[in-house]
Amino acid sequence: MTPVEADSPSLVVLRALLALAVVFVLLTTTGWTTITHRPVPGPSREAALAAWARDRVDHRPLPAPTASAGVVAAYFARLGHARGTALAVRHPLVVGNLDGAPVALRYRANRIALGRALDAERDLVRDARLTAEGRHEAQRRLDRFVSLLRPGRQVLAFDPTGTGRTAEVLGDLARARRVSVIVPGVDTNILTFQKTHGRYGAPAGMARSLYRAERAASPGARVAVIAWADYTAPAGVGVDAMTGRLAEGGAARLVRLTEGLPGDARVSLFCHSYGSVLCGVAAPRLPARVTDVAVAGSPGMRVERAADLRTPARVWAMRDADDWIADVPHLEVGGIGHGADPVAPEFGARLLSARGAIGHSGYFTPGTESLGNFAAIGVGAYRDLVCARADSACHEGISGMEGR
């Protein structure tokens, strides 16, 4: 085949169509579900934002929800505890999701918002006009809200609109010196935030497993872990799962989260599946406090090389030998696909062992080398990392990395 033939438009189109066919076949024969969730009426974020815009303190408007985390933090510092609490009671859906607001105030606001959402869902479950399917989904949402309201749970973000978004903190976020953020992938919503079966494949279970592993790896370390399901993820198989549209929106939210975390803690991102696409899009805008970006089971990060992410953070990658994502074509044509394979040597990531992580959803399972590696990154114990191969370069330049 001549170079002209190899680069011909018809062959490019053919490759794209073949890639799409492979993606559809793979995803429909694996654990990536195709279930969609019907949005259920409840508290409206739009109404909450409108009420926030109308409110005044000292005859002055409240900060815009899109204001920088620094502006929001300065506003609440001036406002004081009592008046900040009053705002949280009046506007829980806004304050609970306001990056830069005091974390304790956000926890309180989200408990209020959850309580109101719970009441709305109870009314819906009793609505005789609801179909059996609708009643079943309303009951599932009700059960999820009850679970999130259990004593001790620290909900950093909550929005019941549509399929819902949330984020939960394990540990003392306000005092943490190291913060780990878990960024999950496709089919992440309020109902899949935690699971009884396959718990370590759901954000809440991933976070609990990582938090325990970090505490075991460094008992004296001040760590916190965030299960971050606070973006609109693709629902099942479709164009959204194969493009970067939803990753773009999620990336903006992730950047705001990392900018708005309290103190000067170092931050590590652990990005699974489509979550790694989001992290790749966010990478150039992440603040300097993000020191590590680790991806697992990645379909790509929408770049051809780690250097193209344009981040000073260390980039780590792993994939279990049984993960079906390896068979997804790692290319991008006309916006379809997510680019090069992050575990390919030429990509330039530091390659880590994922031994024991069976399949696509096992990376946070206790006892696996994948979880052990995540925990070592989370606490800054880089010398404890297990590379993907005996001759891997993942330890290169490791001297002086400890504690950074």
Kinemage of the C-alpha trace (Angstrom):
@kinemage 1
@onewidth
@group {chain A} dominant
@subgroup {mainchain}
@vectorlist {calphas} color= white
{ca met a 1} P 0.000 0.000 0.000
{ca thr a 2} L 1.382 3.392 -0.952
{ca pro a 3} L 1.554 6.291 1.542
{ca val a 4} L -1.179 8.094 -0.421
{ca glu a 5} L -3.489 5.110 -0.122
{ca ala a 6} L -2.725 4.767 3.593
{ca asp a 7} L -3.755 8.360 4.241
{ca ser a 8} L -6.776 8.437 1.927
{ca pro a 9} L -10.022 9.839 3.359
{ca ser a 10} L -11.909 6.638 2.549
{ca leu a 11} L -9.526 4.572 4.657
{ca val a 12} L -9.781 7.051 7.551
{ca val a 13} L -13.578 6.782 7.419
{ca leu a 14} L -13.354 2.986 7.247
{ca arg a 15} L -11.114 2.894 10.324
{ca ala a 16} L -13.555 5.110 12.206
{ca leu a 17} L -16.526 2.922 11.278
{ca leu a 18} L -14.646 -0.227 12.281
{ca ala a 19} L -13.683 1.388 15.583
{ca leu a 20} L -17.294 2.329 16.275
{ca ala a 21} L -18.442 -1.199 15.484
{ca val a 22} L -15.889 -2.700 17.861
{ca val a 23} L -16.845 -0.251 20.609
{ca phe a 24} L -20.528 -1.055 20.329
{ca val a 25} L -19.908 -4.807 20.340
{ca leu a 26} L -17.568 -4.627 23.326
{ca leu a 27} L -19.718 -2.373 25.422
{ca thr a 28} L -22.896 -4.351 24.810
{ca thr a 29} L -21.194 -7.572 25.894
{ca thr a 30} L -19.569 -6.245 29.076
{ca gly a 31} L -20.529 -4.744 32.395
{ca trp a 32} L -21.101 -1.250 31.028
{ca thr a 33} L -24.857 -1.063 31.470
{ca thr a 34} L -27.403 0.278 29.021
{ca ile a 35} L -30.037 1.155 31.590
{ca thr a 36} L -31.272 4.723 31.569
{ca his a 37} L -32.965 6.370 34.508
{ca arg a 38} L -36.094 8.465 34.086
{ca pro a 39} L -35.723 11.858 35.770
{ca val a 40} L -38.062 12.181 38.753
{ca pro a 41} L -39.565 15.476 39.941
{ca gly a 42} L -38.065 16.905 43.096
{ca pro a 43} L -36.319 19.995 44.443
{ca ser a 44} L -35.289 22.215 41.538
{ca arg a 45} L -31.752 23.573 41.383
{ca glu a 46} L -32.944 26.197 38.921
{ca ala a 47} L -35.505 27.485 41.450
{ca ala a 48} L -32.832 27.415 44.167
{ca leu a 49} L -30.459 29.491 42.039
{ca ala a 50} L -33.218 31.989 41.263
{ca ala a 51} L -33.985 32.394 44.972
{ca trp a 52} L -30.258 32.851 45.690
{ca ala a 53} L -30.038 35.586 43.053
{ca arg a 54} L -32.954 37.464 44.646
{ca asp a 55} L -31.602 37.292 48.205
{ca arg a 56} L -29.598 40.031 49.891
{ca val a 57} L -27.353 40.289 52.942
{ca asp a 58} L -26.729 43.830 54.187
{ca his a 59} L -28.626 44.986 51.077
{ca arg a 60} L -25.940 43.413 48.889
{ca pro a 61} L -26.306 40.502 46.449
{ca leu a 62} L -24.859 37.116 47.318
{ca pro a 63} L -21.768 35.906 45.405
{ca ala a 64} L -22.505 34.326 42.047
{ca pro a 65} L -22.488 30.517 42.154
{ca thr a 66} L -19.889 30.713 39.378
{ca ala a 67} L -17.597 32.999 41.414
{ca ser a 68} L -14.098 31.695 42.071
{ca ala a 69} L -13.544 29.577 45.156
{ca gly a 70} L -11.333 32.327 46.571
{ca val a 71} L -14.105 34.914 46.261
{ca val a 72} L -16.609 32.559 47.887
{ca ala a 73} L -14.224 31.701 50.736
{ca ala a 74} L -13.546 35.393 51.433
{ca tyr a 75} L -17.274 36.158 51.435
{ca phe a 76} L -18.108 33.493 54.025
{ca ala a 77} L -15.128 34.509 56.157
{ca arg a 78} L -16.536 38.048 56.336
{ca leu a 79} L -20.070 36.788 56.870
{ca gly a 80} L -19.308 34.834 60.032
{ca his a 81} L -20.666 31.545 61.352
{ca ala a 82} L -24.188 32.587 62.366
{ca arg a 83} L -25.098 34.363 59.154
{ca gly a 84} L -23.414 31.665 57.070
{ca thr a 85} L -25.556 29.040 58.797
{ca ala a 86} L -28.669 31.113 58.106
{ca leu a 87} L -27.759 31.182 54.405
{ca ala a 88} L -27.285 27.405 54.398
{ca val a 89} L -30.754 26.947 55.891
{ca arg a 90} L -32.363 29.291 53.356
{ca his a 91} L -30.438 28.040 50.310
{ca pro a 92} L -29.171 24.487 50.980
{ca leu a 93} L -29.023 23.424 47.329
{ca val a 94} L -26.733 26.365 46.563
{ca val a 95} L -24.529 26.509 49.669
{ca gly a 96} L -24.116 22.721 49.676
{ca asn a 97} L -22.559 22.846 46.213
{ca leu a 98} L -20.595 26.077 46.537
{ca asp a 99} L -16.867 25.496 46.063
{ca gly a 100} L -14.987 27.699 48.530
{ca ala a 101} L -17.700 27.643 51.208
{ca pro a 102} L -16.606 26.124 54.564
{ca val a 103} L -16.831 22.327 54.310
{ca ala a 104} L -18.713 21.960 57.611
{ca leu a 105} L -21.315 24.406 56.315
{ca arg a 106} L -21.612 22.440 53.071
{ca tyr a 107} L -22.167 19.223 55.021
{ca arg a 108} L -24.932 20.919 57.008
{ca ala a 109} L -26.565 22.413 53.915
{ca asn a 110} L -26.552 19.076 52.121
{ca arg a 111} L -28.201 17.328 55.061
{ca ile a 112} L -30.994 19.891 54.813
{ca ala a 113} L -31.247 19.436 51.034
{ca leu a 114} L -31.253 15.652 51.418
{ca gly a 115} L -34.037 15.854 53.998
{ca arg a 116} L -36.171 17.937 51.650
{ca ala a 117} L -35.461 15.607 48.724
{ca leu a 118} L -36.399 12.667 50.919
{ca asp a 119} L -39.775 14.254 51.737
{ca ala a 120} L -40.437 14.898 48.042
{ca glu a 121} L -39.583 11.302 47.155
{ca arg a 122} L -41.860 9.941 49.904
{ca asp a 123} L -44.743 11.895 48.404
{ca leu a 124} L -43.884 10.546 44.968
{ca val a 125} L -43.800 6.929 46.134
{ca arg a 126} L -47.363 7.360 47.421
{ca asp a 127} L -48.588 8.979 44.186
{ca ala a 128} L -51.178 6.632 42.666
{ca arg a 129} L -50.575 8.100 39.208
{ca leu a 130} L -47.037 6.724 39.119
{ca thr a 131} L -46.315 3.619 37.054
{ca ala a 132} L -44.878 0.536 38.755
{ca glu a 133} L -41.505 1.309 37.165
{ca gly a 134} L -41.646 4.920 38.295
{ca arg a 135} L -42.588 3.894 41.841
{ca his a 136} L -39.691 1.423 41.937
{ca glu a 137} L -37.225 4.121 40.899
{ca ala a 138} L -38.691 6.603 43.390
{ca gln a 139} L -38.276 4.004 46.152
{ca arg a 140} L -34.652 3.434 45.130
{ca arg a 141} L -33.972 7.158 45.277
{ca leu a 142} L -35.697 7.372 48.640
{ca asp a 143} L -33.496 4.557 49.956
{ca arg a 144} L -30.376 6.303 48.631
{ca phe a 145} L -31.315 9.565 50.363
{ca val a 146} L -31.936 7.709 53.631
{ca ser a 147} L -28.499 6.109 53.347
{ca leu a 148} L -26.755 9.410 52.644
{ca leu a 149} L -28.466 10.921 55.714
{ca arg a 150} L -27.039 8.329 58.108
{ca pro a 151} L -25.039 9.809 60.999
{ca gly a 152} L -21.386 10.393 60.208
{ca arg a 153} L -21.729 10.703 56.438
{ca gln a 154} L -20.159 13.892 55.080
{ca val a 155} L -21.871 14.925 51.858
{ca leu a 156} L -19.837 17.586 50.071
{ca ala a 157} L -22.157 17.986 47.086
{ca phe a 158} L -25.746 16.994 46.387
{ca asp a 159} L -28.158 17.763 43.560
{ca pro a 160} L -31.236 15.529 43.143
{ca thr a 161} L -32.142 17.035 39.776
{ca gly a 162} L -32.561 14.432 37.031
{ca thr a 163} L -30.466 11.343 37.697
{ca gly a 164} L -28.680 13.201 40.491
{ca arg a 165} L -25.110 14.081 41.494
{ca thr a 166} L -23.285 13.795 44.789
{ca ala a 167} L -19.873 13.711 46.466
{ca glu a 168} L -18.901 12.302 49.851
{ca val a 169} L -15.852 12.881 52.059
{ca leu a 170} L -14.104 10.309 54.235
{ca gly a 171} L -11.766 11.777 56.837
{ca asp a 172} L -11.214 15.333 58.059
{ca leu a 173} L -11.068 17.366 54.853
{ca ala a 174} L -10.475 20.666 56.629
{ca arg a 175} L -7.299 19.388 58.338
{ca ala a 176} L -6.046 16.915 55.728
{ca arg a 177} L -2.527 17.261 54.357
{ca arg a 178} L -3.264 14.885 51.480
{ca val a 179} L -6.572 14.562 49.630
{ca ser a 180} L -7.451 11.787 47.193
{ca val a 181} L -10.279 12.372 44.709
{ca ile a 182} L -11.918 9.416 42.964
{ca val a 183} L -13.337 10.286 39.531
{ca pro a 184} L -15.642 7.466 38.316
{ca gly a 185} L -16.897 6.702 34.832
{ca val a 186} L -19.988 5.800 32.822
{ca asp a 187} L -23.379 5.276 34.485
{ca thr a 188} L -22.451 7.254 37.583
{ca asn a 189} L -25.504 8.842 39.192
{ca ile a 190} L -27.289 9.072 42.532
{ca leu a 191} L -28.573 5.485 42.288
{ca thr a 192} L -25.224 3.930 41.397
{ca phe a 193} L -23.216 5.985 43.898
{ca gln a 194} L -23.099 2.957 46.187
{ca lys a 195} L -23.921 -0.696 45.644
{ca thr a 196} L -24.408 -3.787 47.763
{ca his a 197} L -23.163 -6.121 45.040
{ca gly a 198} L -20.019 -4.999 43.281
{ca arg a 199} L -19.472 -2.374 45.951
{ca tyr a 200} L -15.852 -1.678 44.972
{ca gly a 201} L -16.969 -0.693 41.487
{ca ala a 202} L -19.162 2.124 42.836
{ca pro a 203} L -17.804 5.531 43.970
{ca ala a 204} L -18.714 5.185 47.657
{ca gly a 205} L -17.162 1.705 47.868
{ca met a 206} L -14.056 2.821 45.976
{ca ala a 207} L -13.572 5.678 48.435
{ca arg a 208} L -14.055 3.561 51.546
{ca ser a 209} L -11.601 0.980 50.254
{ca leu a 210} L -8.981 3.599 49.375
{ca tyr a 211} L -9.404 5.446 52.679
{ca arg a 212} L -8.837 2.238 54.662
{ca ala a 213} L -5.808 1.366 52.515
{ca glu a 214} L -4.286 4.827 52.989
{ca arg a 215} L -4.809 4.675 56.753
{ca ala a 216} L -3.111 1.270 56.794
{ca ala a 217} L -0.240 2.473 54.594
{ca ser a 218} L 0.446 5.533 56.759
{ca pro a 219} L -1.471 5.415 60.073
{ca gly a 220} L -0.311 8.842 61.209
{ca ala a 221} L -1.020 10.671 57.952
{ca arg a 222} L -3.773 13.290 57.814
{ca val a 223} L -5.654 12.069 54.757
{ca ala a 224} L -9.100 12.522 53.271
{ca val a 225} L -10.745 10.766 50.326
{ca ile a 226} L -13.539 12.200 48.193
{ca ala a 227} L -15.942 9.985 46.246
{ca trp a 228} L -16.652 12.529 43.530
{ca ala a 229} L -19.776 11.701 41.523
{ca asp a 230} L -20.561 15.369 40.988
{ca tyr a 231} L -20.716 15.481 37.210
{ca thr a 232} L -23.127 14.301 34.524
{ca ala a 233} L -21.657 11.026 33.294
{ca pro a 234} L -22.621 9.193 30.087
{ca ala a 235} L -25.610 6.906 30.574
{ca gly a 236} L -24.858 3.523 29.078
{ca val a 237} L -23.754 2.904 25.518
{ca gly a 238} L -24.064 5.804 23.132
{ca val a 239} L -22.316 8.737 21.563
{ca asp a 240} L -21.742 10.405 24.939
{ca ala a 241} L -19.547 7.500 26.054
{ca met a 242} L -17.377 7.812 22.956
{ca thr a 243} L -16.987 11.590 22.815
{ca gly a 244} L -15.601 14.227 25.146
{ca arg a 245} L -18.736 16.372 25.435
{ca leu a 246} L -19.682 15.353 28.975
{ca ala a 247} L -16.016 15.173 29.977
{ca glu a 248} L -15.712 18.870 29.149
{ca gly a 249} L -18.508 19.807 31.543
{ca gly a 250} L -17.202 17.467 34.221
{ca ala a 251} L -13.653 18.797 33.837
{ca ala a 252} L -14.779 22.330 34.656
{ca arg a 253} L -16.468 21.047 37.821
{ca leu a 254} L -13.388 19.020 38.808
{ca val a 255} L -11.104 22.021 38.403
{ca arg a 256} L -13.408 24.109 40.615
{ca leu a 257} L -13.416 21.341 43.243
{ca thr a 258} L -9.617 21.156 43.382
{ca glu a 259} L -9.319 24.936 43.511
{ca gly a 260} L -11.872 25.181 46.314
{ca leu a 261} L -10.543 22.543 48.707
{ca pro a 262} L -9.584 24.020 52.078
{ca gly a 263} L -5.997 24.675 53.141
{ca asp a 264} L -2.988 23.752 51.045
{ca ala a 265} L -3.301 19.962 50.990
{ca arg a 266} L -1.710 18.084 48.103
{ca val a 267} L -4.274 16.419 45.860
{ca ser a 268} L -4.161 13.143 43.938
{ca leu a 269} L -6.757 12.193 41.314
{ca phe a 270} L -7.723 8.554 40.739
{ca cys a 271} L -9.608 8.397 37.465
{ca his a 272} L -11.413 5.232 36.378
{ca ser a 273} L -12.692 4.407 32.882
{ca tyr a 274} L -14.511 7.451 31.385
{ca gly a 275} L -13.354 9.366 34.455
{ca ser a 276} L -9.865 9.259 32.932
{ca val a 277} L -11.214 11.037 29.856
{ca leu a 278} L -12.515 13.767 32.162
{ca cys a 279} L -9.177 13.976 33.989
{ca gly a 280} L -7.348 14.281 30.684
{ca val a 281} L -9.543 17.193 29.625
{ca ala a 282} L -9.123 18.851 33.043
{ca ala a 283} L -5.343 18.343 33.260
{ca pro a 284} L -4.109 21.625 31.721
{ca arg a 285} L -6.338 23.660 34.068
{ca leu a 286} L -5.654 21.841 37.320
{ca pro a 287} L -4.045 23.891 40.105
{ca ala a 288} L -0.465 23.171 41.152
{ca arg a 289} L -1.668 21.456 44.329
{ca val a 290} L -2.696 18.463 42.159
{ca thr a 291} L 0.529 16.466 42.223
{ca asp a 292} L -0.623 13.120 40.804
{ca val a 293} L -3.117 11.900 38.212
{ca ala a 294} L -3.565 8.109 38.138
{ca val a 295} L -5.780 6.413 35.553
{ca ala a 296} L -7.097 2.851 35.557
{ca gly a 297} L -9.014 1.017 32.844
{ca ser a 298} L -8.717 4.072 30.620
{ca pro a 299} L -10.193 4.318 27.097
{ca gly a 300} L -7.837 7.285 26.570
{ca met a 301} L -7.244 10.807 27.846
{ca arg a 302} L -7.917 12.638 24.544
{ca val a 303} L -4.203 13.199 23.912
{ca glu a 304} L -1.502 11.196 22.177
{ca arg a 305} L 1.175 11.554 24.869
{ca ala a 306} L 1.271 12.293 28.588
{ca ala a 307} L 3.289 15.434 27.819
{ca asp a 308} L 0.307 16.743 25.827
{ca leu a 309} L -1.720 16.917 29.045
{ca arg a 310} L 0.337 20.014 29.885
{ca thr a 311} L 0.312 19.415 33.626
{ca pro a 312} L 3.206 19.329 36.088
{ca ala a 313} L 1.423 16.502 37.931
{ca arg a 314} L 2.896 13.012 37.715
{ca val a 315} L 0.826 10.815 35.386
{ca trp a 316} L 0.362 7.162 36.338
{ca ala a 317} L -1.500 4.446 34.425
{ca met a 318} L -2.522 0.844 35.020
{ca arg a 319} L -4.708 -1.802 33.424
{ca asp a 320} L -5.558 -5.301 34.561
{ca ala a 321} L -4.815 -8.083 32.089
{ca asp a 322} L -8.505 -9.110 32.083
{ca asp a 323} L -9.907 -5.613 31.510
{ca trp a 324} L -12.000 -5.571 28.329
{ca ile a 325} L -11.146 -1.892 27.779
{ca ala a 326} L -7.865 -3.095 26.254
{ca asp a 327} L -9.815 -4.190 23.165
{ca val a 328} L -11.447 -0.811 22.600
{ca pro a 329} L -9.652 0.954 19.712
{ca his a 330} L -7.453 3.649 21.206
{ca leu a 331} L -7.820 6.334 18.562
{ca glu a 332} L -9.750 9.518 17.882
{ca val a 333} L -11.393 10.232 14.535
{ca gly a 334} L -13.773 13.129 14.035
{ca gly a 335} L -14.314 13.523 17.762
{ca ile a 336} L -15.161 9.833 18.239
{ca gly a 337} L -12.800 7.923 20.533
{ca his a 338} L -10.423 9.159 23.208
{ca gly a 339} L -6.964 8.905 21.715
{ca ala a 340} L -3.867 6.911 22.595
{ca asp a 341} L -3.692 4.106 25.146
{ca pro a 342} L -2.296 5.478 28.450
{ca val a 343} L -0.599 2.147 29.248
{ca ala a 344} L 1.252 2.050 25.924
{ca pro a 345} L 4.956 2.710 26.630
{ca glu a 346} L 5.097 5.447 24.010
{ca phe a 347} L 2.349 7.401 25.827
{ca gly a 348} L 4.862 8.225 28.548
{ca ala a 349} L 2.897 7.576 31.753
{ca arg a 350} L 4.496 5.833 34.735
{ca leu a 351} L 3.123 2.287 34.484
{ca leu a 352} L 1.890 0.581 37.655
{ca ser a 353} L 0.909 -2.979 38.453
{ca ala a 354} L -2.808 -3.773 38.686
{ca arg a 355} L -2.301 -7.376 39.722
{ca gly a 356} L -5.387 -8.878 41.348
{ca ala a 357} L -7.814 -6.324 39.911
{ca ile a 358} L -10.011 -8.729 37.992
{ca gly a 359} L -11.844 -7.133 35.073
{ca his a 360} L -12.820 -3.522 34.527
{ca ser a 361} L -14.251 -2.723 37.960
{ca gly a 362} L -11.821 -4.403 40.353
{ca tyr a 363} L -9.111 -1.752 40.767
{ca phe a 364} L -10.228 -0.694 44.269
{ca thr a 365} L -10.767 -4.222 45.609
{ca pro a 366} L -8.926 -4.815 48.913
{ca gly a 367} L -5.787 -6.913 48.592
{ca thr a 368} L -5.017 -5.936 44.995
{ca glu a 369} L -1.756 -4.340 43.907
{ca ser a 370} L -3.809 -1.691 42.138
{ca leu a 371} L -5.339 -0.516 45.425
{ca gly a 372} L -1.962 -0.723 47.159
{ca asn a 373} L -0.453 1.487 44.474
{ca phe a 374} L -3.293 3.992 44.756
{ca ala a 375} L -2.838 4.158 48.516
{ca ala a 376} L 0.928 4.676 48.171
{ca ile a 377} L 0.323 7.595 45.807
{ca gly a 378} L -2.366 8.988 48.099
{ca val a 379} L -0.047 9.149 51.113
{ca gly a 380} L 3.090 10.051 49.142
{ca ala a 381} L 4.885 6.728 49.774
{ca tyr a 382} L 6.246 6.507 46.237
{ca arg a 383} L 9.003 4.025 47.101
{ca asp a 384} L 6.292 1.478 47.936
{ca leu a 385} L 4.854 1.532 44.413
{ca val a 386} L 4.887 -1.689 42.401
{ca cys a 387} L 5.679 -1.072 38.739
{ca ala a 388} L 3.887 -2.878 35.934
{ca arg a 389} L 7.090 -4.660 34.877
{ca ala a 390} L 10.415 -5.413 36.518
{ca asp a 391} L 12.141 -3.085 34.053
{ca ser a 392} L 9.495 -0.353 34.164
{ca ala a 393} L 10.583 3.245 34.498
{ca cys a 394} L 7.833 4.129 36.980
{ca his a 395} L 10.430 4.657 39.746
{ca glu a 396} L 12.584 7.008 37.678
{ca gly a 397} L 13.282 10.231 39.532
{ca ile a 398} L 11.613 8.889 42.656
{ca ser a 399} L 14.368 10.217 44.889
{ca gly a 400} L 13.058 13.328 46.577
{ca met a 401} L 9.433 12.595 45.671
{ca glu a 402} L 8.508 11.342 49.140
{ca gly a 403} L 6.329 13.861 50.916
{ca arg a 404} L 5.810 15.915 47.755
